[in-house]
Amino acid sequence: MGRLIPEDLDVRTIDNAEERRVVETLRDGLTDSWLVLPNLRLATTYRDHELDVVLIHEEHGVFDLEVKGHRVEIRDGKWIDVANGRPLAPQPFGQARTNAYALRDLLRGRVRGLRHLDVGFGVAFPNTSDVVGDLPPEVAREQIVTAFELEDPIDAVLGLVGARTWGRRLSASEVEDVVATLLPDTDFAWDPAARMAHARRRLARACEDQTRALETLDLNRRVVAVGRAGTGKTRLAAAWTGRAVVGRDERTLLTCYNVPLADRLRERFAADERLTIGPFLSVALGLEGMPPIEVPSDADHRWWTVDAVGHLVSNWHLVTERFDTIVVDEAQDFSPAWLALLETLLDPDGPRRMLLVADENQELYPRGFHLPGADDGWTRCELVTNCRNAHEIAALLRRHLDGAASPIVGPEAVDVRWVGVPEGDVDAVVHAVGGELGRLLDDEERDPGALAVLTFASAVRDRLGDAHGLARWERRDEIGAVADGGTAPGLVENVHRVKGLEHDTVVLATATADVADDLLYVGVGRAVSELVLIAPEALARRLKLA
């Protein structure tokens, strides 16, 4: 969606119906890198000007689009109102040119660095389907936006951009200064942090819209929702949990496999004696009736999946704790035996709800999971749209890693880029990550808490952590700017541990091109607005980044 400025503008306050329709079309049909400023009034020395729509784009520049609701045709070089056969007064392109020049002169005089700015211009005719008559020589066809062109506003506006050589790239600060000049009372920022925050708001709304319709499926006893990365599975699991605890006063267990995701799930809810949240193995060891077992301080993956699981299976019959509803996030990480154990925790005298969300494309822990079907009494539904990743990142996932489709007009990424390193050269990876951290944190002053460095190998992860002071998940409270008391410049983890999580910026680092698609799928999918791939060229070619 194009970004209306001011963002709280109610388009219903635009009196002219045709102008309102064009603004709504641009808002709904452009990407959010386009700023849409309706109904601007400029006071100059000689006269006042009213500009119907000003469009601003960091890459393409500034444009004035006038709107004429008449049905028109061209006769003898004049624009004629078909309804009465009379020439329009003023002539639309004369008015558009005059307004564009007034805007150009204002910005040249007030915004540093724009002394040579040109402002493009065009005219939209939302009630005219085609141009009849010969165009005046001073008008390019691409400057005319008819009702037909408005059906594809991106193509129409890009045609306007290419109609003349007036385009000029703006810096982020120049975009901010242009908006401040035209709307001095509007609070507006165009730095990466502001754009990322805007993208998150839009994606959150899209996610809420997608999952809301599926929330009431929890009225069934056994439900499994499937969806690719970023389709809102965790939000749906959290919504089911809230409905069970608050809405129905049910004893509820919300569980997953990974500790970081469990920590994030806890942050969504206030403490409540009716609600238990945690990673499956830890929760299971703490169930009422389960004999205690000492967890070694250096407990590794093998201890948890062999010793701990063996203890659970041997003593499960002693567990007395029961739940009314059990919600499992990232259920593909669970073995059928684990899910069967969980089902035995449902109180036979309660509603006995078992609700799962899963993505078989993220089965990084192969334990034999298979999607339950209708023949076994399960209600199945699917989340189909990626509402986590900005458009370019979602498109990369879709085209090369079988990800979910993104919205047709999703928020645009701040950046997707590749930094090359030689195959097998971990030192080069460490150096390249340091360079990116310097650019992001020092040069651009990004928030360290919004950044994650992700790897595919523990040895690389540990090298990066040691070299750059990055923190693992358990030390995430140390992440922050030094001025704010932080001691770590960002998070570093293997992609296995961050399934279900997301970060505005992800630096995905590897010294080898031989990375499985499912791991790439998880790693790339953690990036909301910015992805930096540090990898050998062969891997970048797989993703069409080189």
KAPE-V640516 format. One record per backbone hydrogen bond with DSSP energy under -0.5 kcal/mol. CO is the residue of the C=O (numbers start at 1). NH is the residue of the N-H. E is the energy in kcal/mol with one decimal. If there is no record, write none. Layout:
{{CO | NH | E} {CO | NH | E}}
This chain:
{{2 | 4 | -0.8} {3 | 36 | -2.4} {6 | 9 | -1.6} {9 | 11 | -0.8} {10 | 13 | -2.5} {11 | 14 | -1.8} {13 | 15 | -0.8} {16 | 20 | -2.5} {17 | 21 | -2.2} {18 | 22 | -2.3} {19 | 23 | -2.6} {20 | 24 | -2.5} {21 | 25 | -2.2} {22 | 26 | -2.5} {23 | 27 | -2.8} {24 | 28 | -2.5} {25 | 29 | -2.0} {26 | 2 | -0.7} {26 | 30 | -2.0} {27 | 2 | -2.0} {31 | 34 | -1.9} {33 | 35 | -0.5} {33 | 58 | -0.6} {34 | 3 | -2.8} {35 | 37 | -0.6} {35 | 56 | -1.9} {36 | 5 | -2.4} {36 | 38 | -0.6} {37 | 54 | -2.7} {40 | 51 | -3.4} {42 | 44 | -0.6} {42 | 49 | -3.3} {47 | 44 | -2.0} {49 | 42 | -3.0} {49 | 51 | -0.5} {50 | 52 | -0.5} {51 | 40 | -2.2} {52 | 39 | -2.8} {53 | 65 | -3.3} {54 | 37 | -2.9} {55 | 63 | -2.6} {56 | 35 | -2.8} {57 | 61 | -2.7} {58 | 170 | -3.4} {60 | 168 | -0.9} {61 | 57 | -2.5} {62 | 120 | -2.2} {63 | 55 | -2.7} {64 | 66 | -0.6} {64 | 122 | -1.9} {65 | 53 | -0.9} {66 | 124 | -3.5} {70 | 72 | -0.6} {71 | 82 | -3.0} {73 | 80 | -3.3} {75 | 78 | -2.1} {78 | 75 | -2.5} {78 | 80 | -0.6} {79 | 88 | -2.8} {80 | 73 | -1.4} {80 | 82 | -0.7} {81 | 84 | -0.8} {81 | 85 | -2.5} {81 | 86 | -0.6} {86 | 81 | -3.1} {91 | 95 | -2.3} {92 | 96 | -2.5} {93 | 97 | -2.3} {94 | 98 | -2.3} {95 | 99 | -2.6} {96 | 100 | -2.5} {97 | 101 | -2.5} {98 | 102 | -2.1} {99 | 103 | -2.4} {100 | 104 | -2.8} {101 | 105 | -2.7} {102 | 106 | -2.0} {103 | 107 | -2.5} {104 | 108 | -2.8} {105 | 109 | -1.7} {106 | 110 | -1.5} {107 | 111 | -2.4} {110 | 112 | -0.6} {111 | 114 | -1.9} {114 | 117 | -1.6} {118 | 62 | -0.5} {118 | 120 | -0.6} {120 | 64 | -2.8} {122 | 66 | -2.4} {123 | 145 | -2.6} {124 | 68 | -2.8} {125 | 128 | -1.9} {125 | 147 | -0.7} {128 | 147 | -2.9} {130 | 132 | -0.6} {131 | 133 | -0.5} {132 | 74 | -3.4} {136 | 139 | -2.0} {140 | 143 | -2.1} {141 | 144 | -1.8} {143 | 123 | -2.5} {143 | 145 | -0.5} {144 | 146 | -0.6} {145 | 125 | -3.2} {146 | 150 | -2.1} {147 | 151 | -0.5} {148 | 151 | -1.2} {149 | 152 | -1.9} {150 | 153 | -0.6} {152 | 156 | -2.2} {153 | 157 | -2.7} {154 | 158 | -2.5} {155 | 159 | -2.0} {156 | 160 | -1.8} {157 | 161 | -2.3} {158 | 162 | -1.8} {159 | 163 | -0.5} {160 | 163 | -1.1} {161 | 164 | -0.5} {171 | 175 | -2.3} {172 | 176 | -2.1} {173 | 177 | -2.3} {174 | 178 | -2.6} {175 | 179 | -2.2} {176 | 180 | -2.5} {177 | 181 | -2.1} {178 | 182 | -2.1} {179 | 183 | -3.3} {183 | 186 | -2.1} {186 | 188 | -0.8} {191 | 195 | -2.3} {192 | 196 | -2.6} {193 | 197 | -2.3} {194 | 198 | -2.2} {195 | 199 | -2.4} {196 | 200 | -2.6} {197 | 201 | -2.1} {198 | 202 | -2.2} {199 | 203 | -2.8} {200 | 204 | -2.7} {201 | 205 | -2.0} {202 | 206 | -2.1} {203 | 207 | -2.6} {204 | 208 | -2.5} {205 | 209 | -2.4} {206 | 210 | -2.0} {207 | 211 | -2.4} {208 | 212 | -2.0} {209 | 213 | -0.7} {211 | 214 | -1.4} {211 | 215 | -0.8} {212 | 215 | -1.0} {214 | 217 | -1.5} {215 | 218 | -1.6} {216 | 219 | -1.7} {217 | 220 | -2.2} {221 | 354 | -3.4} {222 | 379 | -3.0} {223 | 356 | -3.0} {224 | 381 | -1.8} {225 | 358 | -2.3} {226 | 383 | -3.0} {228 | 231 | -1.5} {230 | 387 | -3.1} {232 | 236 | -2.3} {233 | 237 | -2.6} {234 | 238 | -2.5} {235 | 239 | -2.4} {236 | 240 | -2.7} {237 | 241 | -2.0} {238 | 242 | -2.7} {239 | 243 | -2.4} {240 | 244 | -2.0} {241 | 245 | -2.6} {242 | 246 | -2.2} {242 | 247 | -1.2} {243 | 248 | -1.0} {244 | 250 | -2.4} {245 | 249 | -0.7} {250 | 252 | -0.5} {251 | 324 | -2.6} {251 | 325 | -2.1} {252 | 276 | -2.5} {253 | 255 | -0.5} {253 | 327 | -3.4} {254 | 278 | -1.6} {255 | 329 | -2.8} {256 | 280 | -3.3} {258 | 262 | -1.8} {259 | 263 | -2.5} {260 | 264 | -2.2} {261 | 265 | -2.4} {262 | 266 | -2.2} {263 | 267 | -1.5} {264 | 268 | -0.6} {265 | 268 | -1.2} {266 | 269 | -1.6} {272 | 275 | -1.9} {274 | 252 | -3.0} {276 | 254 | -2.9} {278 | 256 | -0.8} {279 | 283 | -2.8} {280 | 284 | -3.0} {281 | 285 | -2.0} {282 | 286 | -0.9} {283 | 286 | -0.9} {284 | 287 | -1.3} {287 | 290 | -2.0} {288 | 320 | -2.6} {288 | 321 | -1.2} {294 | 296 | -0.7} {296 | 299 | -1.7} {300 | 304 | -2.2} {301 | 305 | -2.3} {302 | 306 | -1.8} {302 | 307 | -0.7} {303 | 308 | -2.9} {304 | 309 | -0.7} {306 | 310 | -2.3} {307 | 311 | -2.2} {308 | 312 | -2.3} {309 | 313 | -2.7} {310 | 314 | -2.1} {311 | 315 | -1.4} {312 | 316 | -1.0} {315 | 318 | -2.0} {316 | 319 | -1.8} {323 | 347 | -2.9} {324 | 353 | -2.5} {325 | 253 | -2.2} {326 | 355 | -3.0} {327 | 255 | -2.6} {327 | 329 | -0.5} {328 | 357 | -2.1} {330 | 333 | -2.1} {331 | 334 | -2.0} {335 | 339 | -2.1} {336 | 340 | -2.1} {337 | 341 | -2.2} {338 | 342 | -2.3} {339 | 343 | -2.1} {340 | 344 | -1.2} {342 | 345 | -2.0} {343 | 346 | -1.5} {345 | 323 | -2.6} {347 | 350 | -2.1} {353 | 326 | -2.4} {354 | 223 | -2.1} {355 | 328 | -2.7} {356 | 225 | -2.8} {357 | 331 | -2.9} {358 | 227 | -1.6} {359 | 362 | -2.0} {360 | 363 | -1.0} {362 | 364 | -2.1} {364 | 366 | -0.6} {365 | 367 | -0.8} {367 | 336 | -0.5} {373 | 376 | -1.4} {373 | 378 | -1.6} {374 | 377 | -2.1} {378 | 380 | -0.5} {379 | 224 | -2.6} {381 | 226 | -2.4} {382 | 384 | -0.5} {383 | 228 | -0.6} {384 | 405 | -0.8} {385 | 387 | -0.7} {386 | 407 | -0.7} {390 | 393 | -0.6} {390 | 394 | -2.8} {391 | 395 | -2.8} {392 | 396 | -1.8} {393 | 397 | -2.2} {394 | 398 | -2.4} {395 | 399 | -2.9} {396 | 400 | -2.1} {397 | 401 | -1.7} {397 | 403 | -2.2} {398 | 402 | -0.6} {405 | 386 | -3.6} {407 | 410 | -0.8} {411 | 391 | -3.5} {415 | 531 | -2.2} {417 | 533 | -2.8} {418 | 420 | -0.5} {419 | 535 | -1.7} {422 | 425 | -1.8} {424 | 426 | -1.2} {425 | 429 | -1.4} {426 | 430 | -2.6} {427 | 431 | -2.4} {428 | 432 | -2.7} {429 | 433 | -2.7} {430 | 434 | -1.9} {431 | 435 | -2.0} {432 | 436 | -2.2} {433 | 437 | -2.7} {434 | 438 | -2.2} {435 | 439 | -2.2} {436 | 440 | -2.9} {437 | 441 | -2.7} {437 | 442 | -0.7} {438 | 442 | -1.2} {438 | 443 | -2.3} {439 | 444 | -1.9} {440 | 446 | -2.4} {446 | 448 | -0.6} {447 | 450 | -1.8} {448 | 451 | -1.5} {450 | 505 | -2.3} {451 | 491 | -1.3} {452 | 454 | -0.6} {452 | 507 | -2.7} {453 | 493 | -1.9} {454 | 509 | -2.9} {455 | 495 | -2.3} {457 | 461 | -2.4} {458 | 462 | -2.7} {459 | 463 | -2.0} {460 | 464 | -2.5} {461 | 465 | -2.4} {462 | 466 | -2.5} {463 | 467 | -2.6} {464 | 468 | -2.1} {464 | 470 | -0.6} {465 | 469 | -1.2} {465 | 470 | -0.5} {471 | 492 | -2.4} {472 | 475 | -1.9} {473 | 476 | -1.9} {475 | 478 | -2.3} {476 | 479 | -1.6} {478 | 487 | -2.6} {478 | 488 | -1.9} {481 | 484 | -1.1} {481 | 486 | -2.7} {482 | 485 | -1.9} {488 | 480 | -2.4} {490 | 471 | -2.7} {491 | 453 | -3.2} {493 | 455 | -2.0} {494 | 497 | -1.3} {494 | 498 | -0.5} {495 | 498 | -1.1} {496 | 499 | -0.6} {498 | 501 | -2.3} {503 | 528 | -2.7} {504 | 529 | -1.8} {504 | 530 | -1.9} {505 | 452 | -1.9} {506 | 508 | -0.7} {506 | 532 | -2.6} {507 | 454 | -2.6} {507 | 509 | -0.7} {508 | 534 | -2.9} {511 | 424 | -4.1} {513 | 515 | -2.0} {516 | 520 | -2.2} {517 | 521 | -2.9} {518 | 522 | -1.6} {519 | 523 | -2.8} {520 | 524 | -3.2} {521 | 525 | -1.6} {522 | 526 | -0.5} {523 | 526 | -1.2} {524 | 527 | -1.6} {526 | 503 | -2.8} {526 | 528 | -0.5} {528 | 390 | -3.2} {529 | 414 | -2.5} {529 | 415 | -1.3} {530 | 506 | -2.2} {531 | 417 | -2.4} {531 | 533 | -0.5} {532 | 508 | -2.7} {532 | 534 | -0.6} {533 | 419 | -3.2} {533 | 535 | -0.7} {534 | 510 | -2.4} {535 | 421 | -1.1} {536 | 539 | -0.9} {536 | 540 | -1.6} {537 | 541 | -2.5} {538 | 542 | -1.4} {539 | 543 | -1.3} {540 | 545 | -3.1} {540 | 546 | -0.7} {541 | 544 | -1.3}}
